[in-house]
Amino acid sequence: MKEAEQPSLQKKLRPRHITFMAMGGVIGTGIFKGSAETISLAGPGVIFSYILAGLLLLVVMGVIAEMATVYPNHNMKDFIRTALGERISFIIGWMYCFMWLTVCVIEVLAAGSFLQFWLPDVPLWLLSLICGAFIIAVNMMSVGRFGELEFWLAGIKITMIVVFIILGACLLFGVLPSAHTPYLSNYVQHGGFFPNGWMAIFPALLVVTFSYGGSELIGLTLTETENAAQVMPRVVKNFILRVVLFYTLPILIICGLIPWNQLNDQSSPFVQVLSAAGLAGSAHVMNFILITAVLSAANSGIYGATRMLHSMAVNGEAPYLLVRTTGRGVPRNSLLLCALVLLGGSMLAYAAQDSLFRLLMAVPGFVVLIVWITICLAQLKLRRRYPRKPFFTVWGFPYITGLTVLCLCIIAAVFLFDAQNRISIGVCLAVLALLTVWSLIKFRANQN
């Protein structure tokens, strides 16, 4: 098929769209609902899990920005394909789609659970199905309109987090009157800052990695961004600091206002904090914002899945039907496939709503580790044969990138033996093995 005849995406994303889309993918269920789990694992000391993961993320994002300055009109998977070959590209591409589709199911389940704050008698699967239908409808928009809507949806939750930090700090230190002003007492009581020992920050890393997963979505926007090589380094520099602050500061506020061992996983810690402070009306407002927040994350997830599927179809790594786009540049059949997955996820909620969220949470966390490792390995191999000199480079090459790969591998290995995540990691390994066998058969056939 001639290139001129190929369906194409549209270059209509602006820097603010890219930043807020990536923020939309990162700031979702991981902070608003998953933070209850990470706090239960490590107490207030869990902020060190977020800081450690943030440092690793900084290197990964820097690697993407560096390669974007050298290979224009290439996205994240193209870098992997150029460096490590079509087999690895095929495996990582499908694993990444698997991750994003799982994330989308998690986000719509979270949105449904937040809606139950007001509609406790409506089943979770039905509320989740409604949320999924809304997300699919949004993704039918042109990429320019989609980016603009995601900019405002992500802006709402970022504004909410800033307001929560300010309001929480005022409650924490008695600036605003409340029934009880804890000051710093909850950080030293109930077992102290590290109630389960400082080593507990490592079991929390899988959920934290899931929370930060989505940042690399920036690597998929490159083919729909004007002047991506110039835009990416600036976007990455501004992005990392915001992400780490928007996670660590709210966690400190939550642990300061409510003892870490009194949080429950039935509702968002954000809502629990405001309700405990006697601000019931604010809790309703917060719940509404939480719904928009996780829908925004699901929105970014569907974008990531459809663009990866489209990229793979163009390269012959996925069925060619998935390459077709609408007149507005939307990968139509890829979006239909995502809709079917969201429908299936809602039906799973009907069968196992009590355990499904915890089961699914570990899947994208583990896959994100694999994707990040592969991105770093691509840079390690490509740096020596760049076609042009990058005007942005990751500092300390190759030591910093190599150290990041080592840390990510250790984290992945630790979680392979985590009994609590045995089913989730088993599913990931089974999918990885299946894709590996498929790639060997597929590309051997192509060579013959």
C-alpha positions as CSV (number, residue, x, y, z in Angstrom):
1,M,0.0,0.0,0.0
2,K,1.4,3.4,-0.9
3,E,2.1,5.7,1.9
4,A,-0.1,8.4,0.4
5,E,-3.0,5.9,0.5
6,Q,-2.5,4.9,4.1
7,P,-5.0,6.1,6.7
8,S,-3.2,8.6,8.9
9,L,-3.4,10.2,12.2
10,Q,-3.6,14.0,12.5
11,K,-0.9,16.3,13.9
12,K,-3.2,18.5,16.1
13,L,-1.9,18.0,19.6
14,R,-0.3,21.0,21.3
15,P,2.3,21.0,24.1
16,R,-0.4,21.7,26.7
17,H,-2.5,18.8,25.4
18,I,0.4,16.4,25.6
19,T,1.3,17.4,29.2
20,F,-2.3,17.2,30.4
21,M,-2.9,13.9,28.6
22,A,0.1,12.4,30.2
23,M,-1.0,13.8,33.6
24,G,-4.5,12.4,32.9
25,G,-3.0,9.0,32.4
26,V,-0.9,9.2,35.6
27,I,-3.3,11.0,38.0
28,G,-6.1,8.5,38.3
29,T,-7.1,5.5,40.3
30,G,-3.5,5.0,41.5
31,I,-3.7,8.1,43.7
32,F,-7.4,8.5,44.3
33,K,-8.2,4.8,45.2
34,G,-4.9,2.9,45.1
35,S,-3.3,5.2,47.7
36,A,-5.3,3.5,50.4
37,E,-3.5,0.3,49.6
38,T,0.0,1.8,49.4
39,I,-0.6,3.5,52.7
40,S,-1.8,0.3,54.3
41,L,1.4,-1.4,53.2
42,A,4.0,1.2,54.4
43,G,2.1,3.9,56.4
44,P,3.2,7.5,55.9
45,G,6.7,6.3,54.8
46,V,5.1,5.3,51.5
47,I,6.1,8.7,50.2
48,F,9.6,7.3,49.7
49,S,8.1,4.7,47.4
50,Y,6.7,7.5,45.3
51,I,10.0,9.4,45.3
52,L,12.0,6.4,44.3
53,A,9.6,5.5,41.5
54,G,9.7,9.2,40.5
55,L,13.4,9.1,40.1
56,L,13.2,6.1,37.9
57,L,10.4,7.7,35.9
58,L,12.6,10.8,35.4
59,V,15.2,8.8,33.6
60,V,12.6,6.9,31.4
61,M,11.0,10.1,30.4
62,G,14.4,11.7,29.6
63,V,15.2,8.7,27.4
64,I,12.0,9.2,25.4
65,A,12.7,12.9,25.0
66,E,16.2,12.3,23.9
67,M,15.3,9.7,21.2
68,A,12.4,12.0,20.1
69,T,15.0,14.7,19.2
70,V,16.9,12.2,17.0
71,Y,14.1,10.3,15.3
72,P,11.4,12.7,14.1
73,N,7.9,11.3,13.3
74,H,8.7,8.2,15.4
75,N,6.8,7.1,18.5
76,M,7.9,5.0,21.5
77,K,7.4,1.7,19.8
78,D,9.3,2.8,16.7
79,F,12.3,3.5,18.9
80,I,12.0,-0.1,20.3
81,R,11.7,-1.5,16.8
82,T,14.7,0.3,15.5
83,A,16.9,-0.7,18.4
84,L,15.8,-4.2,19.4
85,G,14.1,-5.6,16.3
86,E,10.6,-6.4,15.2
87,R,10.1,-9.4,17.5
88,I,10.7,-7.3,20.7
89,S,8.6,-4.5,19.2
90,F,5.8,-6.9,18.5
91,I,5.9,-8.3,22.1
92,I,6.1,-5.0,23.8
93,G,3.5,-3.4,21.6
94,W,0.9,-6.1,22.5
95,M,1.9,-6.1,26.2
96,Y,1.4,-2.3,26.2
97,C,-2.0,-2.6,24.7
98,F,-2.8,-5.3,27.2
99,M,-1.7,-3.0,30.0
100,W,-3.8,0.0,28.8
101,L,-6.9,-2.1,28.3
102,T,-6.5,-3.4,31.9
103,V,-6.0,0.2,33.1
104,C,-9.1,1.3,31.4
105,V,-11.1,-1.5,33.0
106,I,-9.7,-0.5,36.4
107,E,-10.5,3.2,35.8
108,V,-14.2,2.6,34.8
109,L,-14.6,0.2,37.7
110,A,-13.2,2.9,40.0
111,A,-15.6,5.5,38.5
112,G,-18.5,3.1,39.0
113,S,-17.4,2.6,42.7
114,F,-17.3,6.3,43.2
115,L,-20.8,6.7,41.7
116,Q,-22.0,4.2,44.3
117,F,-21.2,6.9,46.9
118,W,-24.5,8.4,45.7
119,L,-26.2,5.4,44.2
120,P,-25.4,2.5,46.6
121,D,-28.2,0.3,45.3
122,V,-27.1,0.4,41.7
123,P,-24.8,-2.5,40.8
124,L,-21.2,-1.8,40.1
125,W,-21.2,-3.5,36.7
126,L,-24.0,-1.2,35.4
127,L,-22.4,2.0,36.6
128,S,-19.1,0.9,35.1
129,L,-20.7,0.0,31.8
130,I,-22.2,3.5,31.6
131,C,-18.8,5.1,32.3
132,G,-17.2,2.9,29.6
133,A,-19.8,4.0,27.0
134,F,-19.0,7.7,27.8
135,I,-15.3,7.2,27.4
136,I,-15.8,5.5,24.0
137,A,-18.0,8.3,22.8
138,V,-15.4,10.9,23.8
139,N,-12.7,9.0,21.9
140,M,-14.7,9.2,18.7
141,M,-13.9,12.9,18.6
142,S,-11.1,14.3,16.3
143,V,-7.7,14.3,18.1
144,G,-7.7,18.1,18.4
145,R,-11.1,18.1,20.2
146,F,-10.1,15.1,22.2
147,G,-6.9,16.8,23.3
148,E,-8.8,19.9,24.3
149,L,-11.4,18.0,26.3
150,E,-8.7,15.9,28.0
151,F,-6.9,19.2,28.8
152,W,-9.9,20.4,30.8
153,L,-10.7,17.1,32.4
154,A,-7.1,16.7,33.6
155,G,-7.1,20.4,34.6
156,I,-10.1,19.8,36.9
157,K,-8.4,17.1,38.9
158,I,-5.1,18.9,39.0
159,T,-6.9,21.9,40.4
160,M,-8.7,19.7,42.9
161,I,-5.4,18.2,44.1
162,V,-3.9,21.7,44.7
163,V,-7.1,22.7,46.6
164,F,-7.0,19.5,48.6
165,I,-3.4,20.1,49.6
166,I,-4.1,23.7,50.7
167,L,-7.3,22.8,52.5
168,G,-5.7,19.7,54.1
169,A,-2.7,21.7,55.3
170,C,-5.0,24.3,56.9
171,L,-6.9,21.5,58.7
172,L,-3.7,19.8,59.7
173,F,-2.3,22.8,61.4
174,G,-5.5,24.4,62.8
175,V,-5.8,27.3,60.4
176,L,-9.3,26.1,59.7
177,P,-11.4,25.1,62.8
178,S,-12.2,21.4,63.1
179,A,-13.2,18.9,65.9
180,H,-9.6,17.8,66.3
181,T,-6.4,19.4,65.0
182,P,-3.8,16.6,64.7
183,Y,-0.7,18.7,63.8
184,L,2.0,16.1,63.3
185,S,0.8,13.5,65.8
186,N,-0.4,11.0,63.2
187,Y,3.1,10.8,61.8
188,V,4.7,9.6,65.0
189,Q,1.8,7.7,66.6
190,H,0.3,4.4,65.5
191,G,3.7,2.8,64.9
192,G,5.5,5.9,63.7
193,F,6.4,7.0,60.2
194,F,7.5,3.5,59.2
195,P,5.0,1.4,61.1
196,N,5.8,-1.8,59.1
197,G,9.5,-1.1,58.9
198,W,11.3,0.9,56.2
199,M,11.5,-2.2,54.0
200,A,7.8,-2.0,53.6
201,I,8.3,0.8,51.0
202,F,9.3,-1.9,48.5
203,P,6.1,-4.0,48.5
204,A,4.2,-0.7,47.8
205,L,6.3,-0.1,44.7
206,L,4.1,-2.2,42.4
207,V,1.0,-0.2,43.1
208,V,3.2,3.0,42.9
209,T,4.6,1.9,39.5
210,F,1.0,1.3,38.3
211,S,0.2,4.8,39.5
212,Y,3.0,6.4,37.5
213,G,2.4,4.1,34.5
214,G,0.9,6.3,31.7
215,S,3.7,8.8,31.8
216,E,5.3,7.1,28.8
217,L,2.1,7.9,26.9
218,I,4.0,11.0,25.8
219,G,6.0,8.6,23.7
220,L,2.9,7.7,21.7
221,T,1.8,11.3,21.1
222,L,4.9,12.1,19.0
223,T,3.2,11.2,15.7
224,E,0.3,13.5,16.4
225,T,2.4,16.4,17.7
226,E,3.8,19.3,15.7
227,N,7.5,19.9,16.2
228,A,7.7,17.0,18.6
229,A,11.6,17.1,18.7
230,Q,11.5,20.6,20.1
231,V,8.5,20.1,22.3
232,M,9.3,16.9,24.2
233,P,12.3,18.0,26.3
234,R,10.4,21.0,27.7
235,V,7.3,19.0,28.3
236,V,9.2,16.2,30.2
237,K,11.1,18.7,32.4
238,N,7.9,20.3,33.6
239,F,6.0,17.0,33.8
240,I,8.1,15.0,36.3
241,L,8.2,17.5,39.2
242,R,4.4,18.0,39.0
243,V,3.7,14.3,39.1
244,V,5.9,13.6,42.1
245,L,4.5,16.6,44.0
246,F,0.9,15.7,43.1
247,Y,1.4,12.3,44.7
248,T,3.7,12.9,47.7
249,L,1.9,16.0,49.1
250,P,-1.6,14.6,49.1
251,I,-0.3,11.3,50.7
252,L,1.3,13.4,53.5
253,I,-2.0,15.3,54.0
254,I,-4.0,12.1,54.1
255,C,-1.7,10.4,56.6
256,G,-1.5,13.6,58.7
257,L,-5.3,13.9,59.1
258,I,-6.3,10.3,59.4
259,P,-4.2,7.6,61.1
260,W,-2.8,5.3,58.4
261,N,-4.4,2.2,59.9
262,Q,-7.9,3.7,60.0
263,L,-8.3,4.2,56.2
264,N,-10.5,1.7,54.4
265,D,-10.5,0.6,50.8
266,Q,-14.3,1.1,50.2
267,S,-14.0,4.7,49.2
268,S,-11.4,7.2,48.2
269,P,-9.0,8.4,51.0
270,F,-9.7,11.9,49.7
271,V,-13.4,11.6,50.5
272,Q,-12.7,9.9,53.8
273,V,-10.4,12.8,54.9
274,L,-13.0,15.5,54.1
275,S,-15.8,13.4,55.7
276,A,-13.8,12.8,58.8
277,A,-13.0,16.6,59.0
278,G,-16.8,17.3,59.1
279,L,-16.8,18.7,55.6
280,A,-19.6,16.4,54.3
281,G,-20.6,18.9,51.5
282,S,-17.0,19.1,50.4
283,A,-16.9,15.3,50.3
284,H,-19.7,15.3,47.7
285,V,-17.9,17.8,45.6
286,M,-14.7,15.8,45.9
287,N,-16.5,12.6,44.8
288,F,-17.7,14.3,41.7
289,I,-14.2,15.5,40.9
290,L,-12.8,12.0,41.6
291,I,-15.2,10.6,39.0
292,T,-14.1,13.1,36.4
293,A,-10.5,12.3,37.4
294,V,-10.6,8.5,36.8
295,L,-12.7,9.0,33.6
296,S,-9.9,11.3,32.4
297,A,-7.4,8.6,33.2
298,A,-9.5,6.0,31.3
299,N,-9.8,8.5,28.4
300,S,-6.0,8.7,28.2
301,G,-5.8,4.9,28.4
302,I,-8.1,4.4,25.5
303,Y,-6.0,6.9,23.5
304,G,-2.8,4.9,24.4
305,A,-4.4,1.6,23.4
306,T,-5.9,2.7,20.1
307,R,-2.7,4.5,19.0
308,M,-0.5,1.6,19.8
309,L,-2.9,-0.8,18.0
310,H,-2.9,1.6,15.0
311,S,0.9,1.8,15.0
312,M,1.2,-2.0,15.1
313,A,-1.3,-2.5,12.3
314,V,0.6,0.0,10.1
315,N,3.8,-2.1,10.7
316,G,2.0,-5.4,10.0
317,E,2.2,-6.5,13.7
318,A,-1.6,-6.4,14.2
319,P,-4.5,-7.2,11.9
320,Y,-4.7,-4.6,9.1
321,L,-8.3,-3.9,9.9
322,L,-7.0,-1.9,12.9
323,V,-5.2,0.6,10.7
324,R,-8.4,2.1,9.5
325,T,-9.3,5.6,10.7
326,T,-12.3,7.8,10.5
327,G,-12.3,11.0,8.5
328,R,-11.4,12.8,11.8
329,G,-8.2,10.6,12.2
330,V,-9.7,8.3,14.9
331,P,-8.5,4.6,14.7
332,R,-12.1,3.3,14.3
333,N,-11.7,-0.5,14.6
334,S,-9.1,-0.2,17.3
335,L,-11.6,1.8,19.3
336,L,-14.3,-0.8,18.7
337,L,-11.9,-3.5,20.1
338,C,-11.4,-1.3,23.2
339,A,-15.1,-0.9,23.6
340,L,-15.5,-4.7,23.6
341,V,-12.9,-5.0,26.3
342,L,-14.6,-2.4,28.5
343,L,-17.8,-4.3,28.1
344,G,-16.1,-7.5,29.2
345,G,-14.5,-5.7,32.2
346,S,-17.9,-4.5,33.3
347,M,-19.2,-8.1,33.1
348,L,-16.3,-9.2,35.2
349,A,-17.3,-6.7,37.8
350,Y,-20.7,-8.5,37.9
351,A,-19.0,-11.8,38.8
352,A,-16.2,-10.7,41.2
353,Q,-16.5,-7.0,42.1
354,D,-15.1,-7.4,45.6
355,S,-11.7,-8.9,44.5
356,L,-11.4,-7.7,40.9
357,F,-9.9,-4.3,41.6
358,R,-7.0,-5.7,43.7
359,L,-6.4,-8.5,41.2
360,L,-6.2,-6.1,38.2
361,M,-4.1,-3.4,39.9
362,A,-0.9,-5.5,39.8
363,V,-1.2,-6.3,36.1
364,P,-0.4,-2.9,34.7
365,G,2.2,-2.2,37.4
366,F,4.3,-5.2,36.3
367,V,3.8,-4.5,32.5
368,V,4.9,-0.9,33.1
369,L,8.2,-2.2,34.5
370,I,8.8,-4.3,31.4
371,V,8.0,-1.4,29.1
372,W,10.2,1.0,31.0
373,I,13.1,-1.5,30.9
374,T,12.7,-1.9,27.2
375,I,12.6,1.8,26.5
376,C,15.9,2.3,28.4
377,L,17.5,-0.7,26.6
378,A,16.5,0.9,23.3
379,Q,18.4,4.1,24.2
380,L,21.5,2.2,25.4
381,K,21.7,0.5,22.0
382,L,20.8,3.4,19.8
383,R,22.9,6.1,21.4
384,R,26.1,4.8,19.6
385,R,24.5,5.0,16.1
386,Y,22.2,8.1,16.3
387,P,21.8,9.6,12.7
388,R,22.2,13.1,14.2
389,K,23.5,14.6,17.5
390,P,20.6,15.1,19.9
391,F,20.2,18.6,21.4
392,F,18.8,17.0,24.6
393,T,20.6,14.1,26.3
394,V,20.1,12.1,29.4
395,W,22.9,12.9,31.9
396,G,25.4,10.3,33.1
397,F,25.0,8.0,30.1
398,P,25.4,5.1,30.1
399,Y,25.6,4.7,33.9
400,I,22.4,6.4,34.9
401,T,20.4,4.5,32.2
402,G,22.1,1.3,33.2
403,L,21.4,1.8,36.9
404,T,17.8,2.5,36.1
405,V,17.5,-0.7,34.1
406,L,19.1,-2.6,37.0
407,C,16.7,-1.1,39.6
408,L,13.6,-1.8,37.4
409,C,14.8,-5.4,36.9
410,I,15.2,-5.9,40.7
411,I,11.7,-4.5,41.4
412,A,10.2,-6.8,38.7
413,A,12.0,-9.8,40.1
414,V,10.9,-9.1,43.7
415,F,7.3,-9.0,42.6
416,L,7.6,-12.2,40.7
417,F,7.8,-13.9,44.2
418,D,5.2,-11.7,45.9
419,A,2.5,-14.2,47.0
420,Q,-0.2,-11.5,47.2
421,N,0.2,-10.8,43.4
422,R,0.7,-14.4,42.3
423,I,-2.4,-14.6,40.2
424,S,-1.9,-11.2,38.5
425,I,1.8,-11.8,37.8
426,G,1.0,-15.3,36.6
427,V,-1.5,-13.8,34.1
428,C,1.2,-11.3,32.9
429,L,3.8,-14.0,32.4
430,A,1.3,-16.2,30.6
431,V,0.5,-13.3,28.2
432,L,4.2,-12.6,27.8
433,A,5.0,-16.3,27.0
434,L,2.1,-16.5,24.5
435,L,3.3,-13.3,22.7
436,T,6.8,-14.6,22.6
437,V,5.7,-17.9,21.0
438,W,3.5,-16.0,18.6
439,S,6.4,-13.7,17.6
440,L,8.7,-16.6,16.9
441,I,6.1,-18.2,14.6
442,K,5.0,-15.0,13.0
443,F,8.4,-13.6,12.1
444,R,9.9,-17.0,11.2
445,A,7.1,-17.3,8.7
446,N,7.8,-13.8,7.3
447,Q,11.5,-14.7,6.9
448,N,10.6,-17.8,4.9
